[in-house]
Amino acid sequence: MEKKKPIRKVSRSKSLSSLYLIILLPIGLSITYLGVKGELPWTERNIHLRGEILEGHVFGAIDLTAADMSFANLNKADLRETKLIETDLHGAELKKADLHSVKLIRTDLREANMSRAKLLGANLGEAMLMNTMLDSADLTSANLTKANLAGASLRGAILSDAVLDSADLQKTNLKGAKGLTVEQLPKVKTLFEADLDSSLRTEIIEDYSHLFDNPDTAKTNRISSKNPRMRR
């Protein structure tokens, strides 16, 4: 008589372990993949192009978020489809570079040379543009909301329909800027020591003279008015 093989009983704990493995394995692989790409909050991209000579290079649809491209030569480079959010472009050469509709949000462009660059429709919200050279650059319909342009030079730049809300224009050179109107300036953060064409300055100062006040002095006065002890 043939003996029946004993039926193996799978413990509940083993079944649960297998189930957890099936569920968690794809999640783990996804996290690893995103980590390698640098797309997780606690990961950082490891792209270093500091000082590289990339003149005339066509970048295409590449993600260079948070990359170090400081002091790189990007003159005449085609960056139209490139993602440059929070990228370090401090001191970079970007003369005649094509940045049409590019996202440059919170990008560090301090002391960069962007003369005659094409920035039509570019998003430069909260960008750092202190002492940046933007002479004759085309900033038509560009978004410069909360951008810091202190000490920047925009001589002859095209600013038609550019959004300048809360932009810092302290000591900014706007002489000969084309398309810049009175309607664009009331919402800027400051125009203290900004260099404007005399006709435009006259129009602005009539209704918005406070924009030409020293922002540091104004800040001190506001604090003083709120604190009775400081007024004594």
C-alpha positions as CSV (number, residue, x, y, z in Angstrom):
1,M,0.0,0.0,0.0
2,E,1.4,3.3,-1.1
3,K,2.2,5.8,1.6
4,K,0.7,9.3,1.3
5,K,3.2,12.1,1.3
6,P,2.8,14.4,4.2
7,I,1.3,17.8,3.3
8,R,3.6,20.6,4.1
9,K,2.1,23.4,6.0
10,V,3.3,26.9,5.1
11,S,3.5,29.0,8.2
12,R,1.6,32.2,8.3
13,S,4.8,34.1,9.1
14,K,6.5,32.8,5.9
15,S,3.5,33.7,3.8
16,L,3.5,37.3,5.2
17,S,7.3,37.5,4.5
18,S,6.8,36.6,0.9
19,L,4.0,39.1,0.5
20,Y,6.1,41.9,2.0
21,L,8.9,41.0,-0.3
22,I,6.6,41.2,-3.4
23,I,5.3,44.6,-2.3
24,L,8.5,46.2,-1.0
25,L,11.0,45.0,-3.7
26,P,9.6,47.2,-6.5
27,I,9.5,50.2,-4.1
28,G,13.1,49.6,-3.1
29,L,14.2,49.4,-6.7
30,S,12.3,52.6,-7.5
31,I,14.0,54.4,-4.6
32,T,17.4,53.2,-5.7
33,Y,16.8,54.3,-9.2
34,L,15.6,57.8,-8.1
35,G,18.6,58.0,-5.7
36,V,21.0,57.3,-8.5
37,K,19.4,60.1,-10.6
38,G,19.6,62.5,-7.7
39,E,15.8,63.0,-7.6
40,L,15.2,62.3,-3.9
41,P,15.2,65.1,-1.3
42,W,18.2,63.6,0.5
43,T,20.3,62.9,-2.6
44,E,22.5,65.3,-4.5
45,R,23.4,65.3,-8.2
46,N,27.1,64.8,-8.8
47,I,27.5,66.8,-12.0
48,H,30.6,69.0,-12.0
49,L,31.4,71.1,-15.0
50,R,33.1,73.9,-13.2
51,G,35.4,75.9,-15.6
52,E,34.7,73.6,-18.6
53,I,34.9,75.0,-22.1
54,L,31.5,74.2,-23.7
55,E,31.3,77.1,-26.1
56,G,28.6,76.5,-28.8
57,H,27.6,73.2,-27.3
58,V,24.1,72.0,-27.9
59,F,22.9,70.5,-24.6
60,G,19.4,69.3,-25.6
61,A,16.9,68.0,-23.1
62,I,19.3,67.3,-20.3
63,D,18.6,67.8,-16.6
64,L,21.3,69.9,-15.0
65,T,19.4,70.7,-11.8
66,A,21.9,71.7,-9.0
67,A,24.9,71.0,-11.2
68,D,28.1,72.9,-10.6
69,M,28.8,74.9,-13.9
70,S,30.4,77.9,-12.2
71,F,33.0,79.7,-14.4
72,A,32.2,77.5,-17.4
73,N,32.5,78.9,-20.9
74,L,29.0,78.6,-22.3
75,N,29.2,81.3,-24.9
76,K,26.8,80.7,-27.8
77,A,25.7,77.5,-26.2
78,D,22.2,76.2,-27.0
79,L,20.4,75.5,-23.7
80,R,16.8,75.8,-24.9
81,E,15.6,72.5,-23.6
82,T,18.0,72.2,-20.6
83,K,16.7,72.2,-17.0
84,L,18.8,74.6,-14.9
85,I,16.9,74.9,-11.7
86,E,19.2,75.8,-8.7
87,T,22.2,75.3,-11.0
88,D,25.5,77.0,-10.0
89,L,26.4,79.3,-12.9
90,H,28.4,81.8,-10.8
91,G,30.9,83.6,-13.0
92,A,30.0,81.6,-16.1
93,E,30.4,83.0,-19.6
94,L,27.0,82.9,-21.4
95,K,27.5,85.6,-24.1
96,K,24.9,85.0,-26.9
97,A,23.8,81.8,-25.2
98,D,20.3,80.6,-26.2
99,L,18.2,80.2,-23.0
100,H,14.8,80.7,-24.6
101,S,12.0,79.6,-22.2
102,V,14.5,77.8,-19.9
103,K,13.8,77.4,-16.2
104,L,16.4,79.1,-14.2
105,I,14.5,79.2,-10.9
106,R,16.8,80.0,-7.9
107,T,19.8,79.6,-10.2
108,D,23.1,81.2,-9.1
109,L,24.1,83.6,-11.9
110,R,26.1,86.0,-9.8
111,E,28.8,87.8,-11.9
112,A,28.0,85.8,-15.0
113,N,28.4,87.4,-18.4
114,M,25.1,87.1,-20.2
115,S,25.5,89.9,-22.7
116,R,23.2,89.5,-25.7
117,A,21.9,86.2,-24.3
118,K,18.4,85.1,-25.5
119,L,16.2,84.8,-22.5
120,L,12.8,85.2,-24.0
121,G,10.1,83.7,-21.8
122,A,12.8,82.3,-19.4
123,N,11.8,81.7,-15.8
124,L,14.3,83.5,-13.5
125,G,12.2,83.5,-10.4
126,E,14.3,84.0,-7.3
127,A,17.5,83.8,-9.4
128,M,20.7,85.4,-8.0
129,L,21.8,87.9,-10.6
130,M,23.9,90.2,-8.5
131,N,26.6,92.0,-10.6
132,T,25.6,90.0,-13.6
133,M,26.2,91.4,-17.1
134,L,23.0,91.4,-19.1
135,D,23.8,94.1,-21.6
136,S,21.6,93.9,-24.8
137,A,20.2,90.6,-23.5
138,D,16.6,89.7,-24.7
139,L,14.4,89.3,-21.7
140,T,11.1,89.6,-23.5
141,S,8.3,88.1,-21.3
142,A,10.9,86.7,-18.9
143,N,9.8,86.1,-15.3
144,L,12.1,87.9,-12.8
145,T,9.8,87.6,-9.8
146,K,11.9,88.0,-6.6
147,A,15.1,87.9,-8.6
148,N,18.1,89.7,-7.1
149,L,19.6,92.0,-9.7
150,A,21.5,94.3,-7.4
151,G,24.4,95.8,-9.2
152,A,23.5,94.0,-12.5
153,S,24.0,95.8,-15.8
154,L,21.1,95.7,-18.3
155,R,22.2,98.4,-20.6
156,G,20.2,98.1,-23.8
157,A,18.5,94.9,-22.6
158,I,15.0,94.1,-24.0
159,L,12.5,94.0,-21.1
160,S,9.2,94.1,-23.0
161,D,6.5,92.4,-20.9
162,A,9.1,91.1,-18.4
163,V,7.7,90.4,-14.9
164,L,9.6,92.3,-12.2
165,D,7.4,91.8,-9.2
166,S,9.5,92.0,-5.9
167,A,12.7,92.1,-7.9
168,D,15.7,93.8,-6.2
169,L,17.0,96.5,-8.6
170,Q,19.3,98.2,-6.2
171,K,22.2,99.9,-8.1
172,T,21.0,98.1,-11.3
173,N,22.0,99.8,-14.5
174,L,18.9,100.0,-16.7
175,K,20.1,102.8,-19.0
176,G,18.8,102.3,-22.5
177,A,16.6,99.3,-21.6
178,K,14.1,98.7,-24.3
179,G,10.4,98.0,-23.7
180,L,10.7,98.9,-20.0
181,T,7.6,100.8,-18.9
182,V,6.3,102.6,-15.8
183,E,3.7,99.8,-15.4
184,Q,6.4,97.2,-14.8
185,L,8.1,99.0,-12.0
186,P,5.7,99.8,-9.1
187,K,5.9,96.2,-7.7
188,V,9.7,96.0,-7.6
189,K,11.4,95.6,-4.3
190,T,13.6,98.7,-4.7
191,L,15.1,101.0,-7.2
192,F,17.6,102.5,-4.7
193,E,20.5,104.0,-6.7
194,A,19.3,102.3,-9.9
195,D,20.4,104.0,-13.1
196,L,17.4,104.7,-15.3
197,D,16.7,106.8,-18.3
198,S,15.8,110.3,-17.1
199,S,12.3,110.3,-18.7
200,L,11.4,107.0,-17.1
201,R,12.8,108.0,-13.7
202,T,10.8,111.2,-13.8
203,E,7.6,109.2,-14.4
204,I,8.3,106.7,-11.6
205,I,9.4,109.2,-9.0
206,E,6.1,111.1,-9.2
207,D,4.0,108.3,-7.8
208,Y,6.5,105.8,-6.4
209,S,9.2,107.9,-4.9
210,H,9.5,105.4,-2.0
211,L,11.1,102.9,-4.4
212,F,14.2,105.1,-4.5
213,D,14.6,105.1,-0.7
214,N,17.5,103.3,0.9
215,P,15.9,99.9,1.8
216,D,18.2,99.4,4.8
217,T,17.1,102.8,6.3
218,A,13.4,102.0,5.6
219,K,13.8,98.6,7.3
220,T,15.4,100.3,10.4
221,N,12.5,102.8,10.5
222,R,9.9,100.1,10.4
223,I,11.5,98.2,13.2
224,S,11.9,101.4,15.2
225,S,8.2,102.2,14.8
226,K,7.2,98.8,16.1
227,N,9.5,99.0,19.1
228,P,8.8,101.9,21.5
229,R,12.1,101.5,23.3
230,M,14.1,102.2,20.1
231,R,12.3,105.6,19.7
232,R,13.6,106.8,23.1
